[in-house]
């Protein structure tokens, strides 16, 4: 089973990135052949400073490795180190219906947040489809908000298979003996429903765009400040409080054991504890959770060549697969 996922270097990684994508991706290293890329081409729709993009890309690699990505089991690489993906994106765009792209929720959301109405932003799902299909991916771990993009990827793969699959019928044979008319396999999403939306300090989905994030590797003073800034209602200390509506409780449950979570739930419901006390407990739990990862991060930083070597090896593995897939695609559409 081949697993594929990517993360944009559009800013510093926060705990929403960790619980929404990174932790699941790291766990999936145990289940199959994993390919994880730093999505620089996608980031170009919002990051205009080349120095910032380079720095962010390297920091994403550093943080992913510190959080537990094992380069012996998972290929980590820059999207731009596999330039064939842009060639495939163009080929997919020639069969992509405009109506399909116009229905993309993320495009509408980004326009609503003030991003420029560019062709790159509009074609984001096509490039994402190329990212997935070029590695013959089986499983794509994503958040709930990205599920539509996997569905669109499958739609585009079917379009290519229906249009060009007959070209491969004589050259590819299924194990059962019948001809295989597919150019692409159809990937499946893997959604971690328990943490599909991680709330930020204002209660909305945590996002750099909303400036409501708590960074994974922020310094202690800033991290504490962010936690203590979590928006709450005006319930007095003695009053019972609803844990289901509390950002503090939702975040605490990500870090705490089941027993610790239930204990805090009881204290919320009984009253007698203030939000300030709960915030302090959340900070301590969060800070301790990432302590081993902070240590690993310092060890990686001490080895000046480690990140470059990991990315180079990951790119080599990714290109080997991408080259095979593109030979198949070029033959199918008539470019070879």
C-alpha positions as CSV (number, residue, x, y, z in Angstrom):
1,X,0.0,0.0,0.0
2,X,1.4,3.4,-1.0
3,X,0.5,6.4,1.1
4,X,0.8,10.0,-0.1
5,X,0.3,13.3,1.7
6,X,1.7,16.9,1.4
7,X,1.9,19.9,3.6
8,X,2.2,23.6,2.5
9,X,5.2,25.6,3.7
10,X,3.0,28.7,4.0
11,X,4.0,29.4,7.6
12,X,5.1,28.0,10.9
13,X,3.5,24.6,11.7
14,X,0.9,24.6,14.5
15,X,-0.8,22.0,16.6
16,X,-3.7,22.0,14.1
17,X,-1.2,20.7,11.5
18,X,0.1,18.2,13.9
19,X,-3.2,16.6,14.9
20,X,-4.9,17.2,11.6
21,X,-2.3,15.7,9.4
22,X,1.2,15.1,10.7
23,X,0.5,12.6,13.5
24,X,-1.6,10.5,11.2
25,X,1.0,10.6,8.5
26,X,3.7,9.5,10.9
27,X,1.6,6.6,12.2
28,X,1.0,5.4,8.7
29,X,4.7,4.8,8.2
30,X,4.0,1.5,9.9
31,X,1.3,0.5,7.4
32,X,2.9,0.9,4.0
33,X,5.2,2.8,1.6
34,X,4.9,6.4,2.5
35,X,5.6,9.5,0.4
36,X,5.3,12.9,2.0
37,X,6.1,16.1,0.1
38,X,6.5,19.8,1.0
39,X,4.0,21.5,-1.3
40,X,6.0,24.6,-2.5
41,X,4.0,24.9,-5.8
42,X,0.8,25.2,-3.9
43,X,2.3,27.7,-1.5
44,X,3.1,30.0,-4.4
45,X,-0.6,31.0,-4.4
46,X,-0.1,32.8,-1.1
47,X,3.6,33.2,-0.4
48,X,5.3,35.9,-2.5
49,X,8.6,36.2,-0.8
50,X,11.2,33.7,-2.2
51,X,13.3,33.9,0.9
52,X,10.4,33.1,3.2
53,X,9.3,30.2,1.0
54,X,12.8,28.6,1.1
55,X,13.0,29.1,4.9
56,X,9.5,27.7,5.5
57,X,10.2,24.7,3.3
58,X,13.3,23.8,5.3
59,X,11.5,24.4,8.6
60,X,8.6,22.1,7.5
61,X,11.2,19.4,6.9
62,X,12.9,20.0,10.2
63,X,9.6,20.0,12.2
64,X,8.2,16.9,10.4
65,X,11.4,15.0,11.2
66,X,11.4,16.2,14.8
67,X,7.8,15.0,15.2
68,X,8.7,11.4,14.3
69,X,8.9,11.0,10.5
70,X,11.5,8.3,9.8
71,X,13.3,8.8,6.5
72,X,14.1,5.1,6.4
73,X,10.4,4.3,6.1
74,X,9.0,7.4,4.5
75,X,10.3,9.5,1.6
76,X,10.3,13.2,2.5
77,X,10.9,15.6,-0.4
78,X,10.2,18.9,-1.9
79,X,7.4,19.0,-4.5
80,X,9.6,21.1,-6.9
81,X,12.2,18.3,-6.9
82,X,9.7,16.2,-8.9
83,X,9.0,18.6,-11.8
84,X,7.0,16.0,-13.7
85,X,4.1,16.8,-11.5
86,X,3.5,20.1,-13.3
87,X,3.6,18.2,-16.6
88,X,0.9,15.8,-15.3
89,X,-1.1,18.7,-14.0
90,X,-1.3,20.2,-17.5
91,X,-2.4,16.9,-19.0
92,X,-5.1,16.5,-16.3
93,X,-6.2,20.1,-16.9
94,X,-7.0,19.2,-20.6
95,X,-9.8,16.9,-19.4
96,X,-10.9,18.8,-16.2
97,X,-14.4,20.2,-16.5
98,X,-14.7,23.9,-15.5
99,X,-17.9,23.1,-13.5
100,X,-15.9,20.6,-11.4
101,X,-13.3,23.2,-10.5
102,X,-15.9,25.9,-9.9
103,X,-17.5,23.7,-7.2
104,X,-14.4,23.5,-5.1
105,X,-15.1,24.6,-1.6
106,X,-11.5,25.6,-0.8
107,X,-11.4,28.0,-3.8
108,X,-14.5,29.8,-2.5
109,X,-13.2,29.9,1.0
110,X,-9.9,31.4,0.0
111,X,-11.5,34.1,-2.1
112,X,-13.7,34.9,0.9
113,X,-10.6,35.3,3.0
114,X,-9.2,37.8,0.5
115,X,-6.8,35.8,-1.6
116,X,-6.4,37.0,-5.2
117,X,-8.6,35.4,-7.9
118,X,-5.7,33.7,-9.8
119,X,-5.6,30.8,-12.2
120,X,-3.2,29.0,-9.9
121,X,-5.7,29.2,-7.0
122,X,-8.5,28.0,-9.3
123,X,-6.5,25.1,-10.6
124,X,-5.3,24.0,-7.2
125,X,-7.3,20.8,-7.3
126,X,-5.7,19.8,-10.6
127,X,-2.2,20.2,-9.2
128,X,-3.3,18.3,-6.1
129,X,-4.6,15.5,-8.3
130,X,-1.3,15.3,-10.1
131,X,0.5,15.2,-6.8
132,X,-1.6,12.1,-5.8
133,X,-1.8,10.3,-9.1
134,X,1.9,10.6,-10.1
135,X,2.9,8.2,-7.3
136,X,0.2,5.6,-7.9
137,X,-1.1,6.4,-4.4
138,X,-3.5,4.1,-2.7
139,X,-4.2,6.1,0.5
140,X,-4.3,9.9,1.1
141,X,-4.6,11.0,4.7
142,X,-6.5,14.3,4.7
143,X,-8.7,16.4,6.9
144,X,-12.4,16.6,6.3
145,X,-12.0,19.9,4.5
146,X,-9.8,18.2,1.9
147,X,-12.1,15.2,1.2
148,X,-13.6,17.0,-1.8
149,X,-10.2,17.3,-3.4
150,X,-9.7,13.5,-3.3
151,X,-13.1,13.1,-4.9
152,X,-12.1,15.5,-7.6
153,X,-8.8,13.6,-8.0
154,X,-10.8,10.4,-8.6
155,X,-13.0,12.2,-11.1
156,X,-10.0,13.3,-13.1
157,X,-8.4,9.9,-13.0
158,X,-11.6,8.4,-14.3
159,X,-11.7,11.0,-17.1
160,X,-8.2,10.0,-18.2
161,X,-9.0,6.3,-17.9
162,X,-12.2,6.6,-19.9
163,X,-10.5,8.8,-22.6
164,X,-7.1,7.1,-22.9
165,X,-7.3,3.7,-21.2
166,X,-7.9,1.8,-24.4
167,X,-4.4,2.7,-25.5
168,X,-3.0,0.6,-22.7
169,X,-5.3,-2.4,-23.0
170,X,-2.9,-4.4,-25.2
171,X,0.1,-3.6,-23.1
172,X,-1.1,-4.1,-19.5
173,X,-2.7,-7.2,-18.2
174,X,-4.5,-7.8,-14.9
175,X,-3.4,-10.8,-12.8
176,X,-6.7,-12.4,-13.7
177,X,-5.6,-12.4,-17.3
178,X,-8.0,-9.7,-18.6
179,X,-6.8,-6.4,-20.1
180,X,-6.2,-3.4,-17.7
181,X,-7.6,-0.3,-19.3
182,X,-6.6,2.1,-16.5
183,X,-4.0,4.7,-16.8
184,X,-4.4,5.6,-13.1
185,X,-5.5,3.8,-10.0
186,X,-8.1,5.5,-7.9
187,X,-6.9,6.7,-4.5
188,X,-8.9,6.6,-1.3
189,X,-9.0,9.2,1.4
190,X,-8.1,8.3,5.0
191,X,-9.8,10.8,7.4
192,X,-9.1,10.9,11.1
193,X,-12.5,11.9,12.3
194,X,-11.6,12.3,16.0
195,X,-9.3,15.3,15.2
196,X,-10.6,16.4,11.8
197,X,-11.0,20.0,13.0
198,X,-8.6,21.4,15.7
199,X,-10.0,24.7,17.2
200,X,-7.8,27.7,17.4
201,X,-7.7,30.2,20.3
202,X,-10.8,32.0,19.0
203,X,-12.8,28.7,18.6
204,X,-12.6,28.7,14.8
205,X,-10.6,26.0,13.0
206,X,-6.9,26.6,13.8
207,X,-5.3,28.3,10.9
208,X,-2.3,30.6,10.2
209,X,-4.7,32.6,8.0
210,X,-6.9,33.4,11.1
211,X,-3.9,34.1,13.3
212,X,-5.5,31.9,15.9
213,X,-2.8,29.2,16.0
214,X,-0.6,27.7,18.7
215,X,2.7,26.7,17.1
216,X,4.2,23.3,17.7
217,X,7.7,24.6,18.5
218,X,6.9,28.1,19.7
219,X,9.0,29.4,22.6
220,X,7.7,28.8,26.1
221,X,6.7,32.4,26.8
222,X,4.8,32.9,23.5
223,X,3.1,29.5,23.8
224,X,1.9,30.2,27.3
225,X,0.6,33.6,26.1
226,X,-1.3,32.0,23.2
227,X,-2.9,29.4,25.5
228,X,-3.9,32.0,28.1
229,X,-5.5,34.0,25.2
230,X,-8.1,31.3,24.4
231,X,-11.5,32.9,24.1
232,X,-14.0,31.8,26.8
233,X,-17.5,32.9,27.9
234,X,-18.1,35.0,31.1
235,X,-19.2,32.1,33.4
236,X,-18.0,32.8,37.0
237,X,-15.6,30.5,38.8
238,X,-18.3,28.8,40.8
239,X,-20.6,28.1,37.9
240,X,-20.8,24.8,36.0
241,X,-19.4,25.0,32.5
242,X,-20.1,23.0,29.3
243,X,-16.9,21.1,28.2
244,X,-18.5,20.4,24.8
245,X,-18.5,24.1,24.0
246,X,-15.0,24.8,25.4
247,X,-11.9,25.3,23.2
248,X,-9.8,24.6,26.3
249,X,-11.4,21.2,26.9
250,X,-11.3,20.2,23.2
251,X,-7.5,21.0,23.0
252,X,-6.8,19.4,26.4
253,X,-8.4,16.2,25.2
254,X,-5.9,15.9,22.4
255,X,-3.0,15.8,24.8
256,X,-4.4,14.1,27.9
257,X,-5.2,10.5,28.7
258,X,-8.8,9.3,28.8
259,X,-8.7,9.4,32.6
260,X,-7.3,12.9,32.7
261,X,-9.9,14.1,30.1
262,X,-12.8,12.6,32.1
263,X,-11.4,14.2,35.3
264,X,-11.4,17.7,33.7
265,X,-14.9,17.1,32.2
266,X,-16.2,16.4,35.7
267,X,-14.6,19.6,37.1
268,X,-16.1,21.6,34.2
269,X,-19.6,20.3,35.0
270,X,-19.3,20.7,38.8
271,X,-18.1,24.2,38.8
272,X,-15.7,25.7,41.3
273,X,-12.7,26.0,38.9
274,X,-12.1,29.0,36.6
275,X,-11.1,29.1,33.0
276,X,-7.7,30.4,34.0
277,X,-6.9,27.3,36.0
278,X,-7.9,25.1,33.1
279,X,-5.8,27.1,30.7
280,X,-2.7,26.6,32.9
281,X,-3.3,22.8,32.9
282,X,-3.7,22.8,29.1
283,X,-0.4,24.7,28.7
284,X,1.5,22.2,31.0
285,X,0.1,19.2,29.2
286,X,0.8,20.7,25.7
287,X,4.4,21.8,26.7
288,X,5.2,18.3,28.1
289,X,3.7,16.5,25.1
290,X,6.1,18.2,22.7
291,X,9.2,18.1,25.0
292,X,10.7,14.9,23.3
293,X,10.1,16.5,19.9
294,X,11.8,19.7,20.9
295,X,14.9,17.6,22.0
296,X,14.9,15.7,18.7
297,X,14.6,19.0,16.8
298,X,17.8,20.4,18.5
299,X,19.6,17.2,17.6
300,X,18.7,17.5,14.0
301,X,19.8,21.2,13.9
302,X,23.2,20.1,15.2
303,X,23.8,18.1,12.1
304,X,24.1,20.6,9.3
305,X,23.8,18.1,6.4
306,X,21.0,15.9,7.8
307,X,18.0,17.7,6.3
308,X,19.6,18.1,2.9
309,X,20.5,14.4,2.8
310,X,16.9,13.4,3.8
311,X,15.3,15.6,1.1
312,X,17.8,14.4,-1.6
313,X,17.1,10.7,-0.8
314,X,13.4,11.3,-0.7
315,X,13.4,13.1,-4.0
316,X,15.3,10.2,-5.6
317,X,12.7,7.7,-4.4
318,X,9.9,9.9,-5.6
319,X,11.4,10.5,-9.0
320,X,11.8,6.8,-9.6
321,X,8.0,6.3,-9.2
322,X,7.0,9.5,-11.0
323,X,9.2,8.6,-14.0
324,X,7.4,5.2,-14.3
325,X,4.0,6.7,-14.1
326,X,4.7,9.5,-16.6
327,X,6.1,7.0,-19.1
328,X,2.7,5.3,-18.9
329,X,0.7,8.6,-19.1
330,X,2.7,9.9,-22.1
331,X,2.2,6.7,-24.0
332,X,-1.5,6.7,-23.2
333,X,-2.1,10.3,-24.4
334,X,0.1,10.0,-27.4
335,X,3.1,12.0,-26.4
336,X,5.3,9.0,-26.9
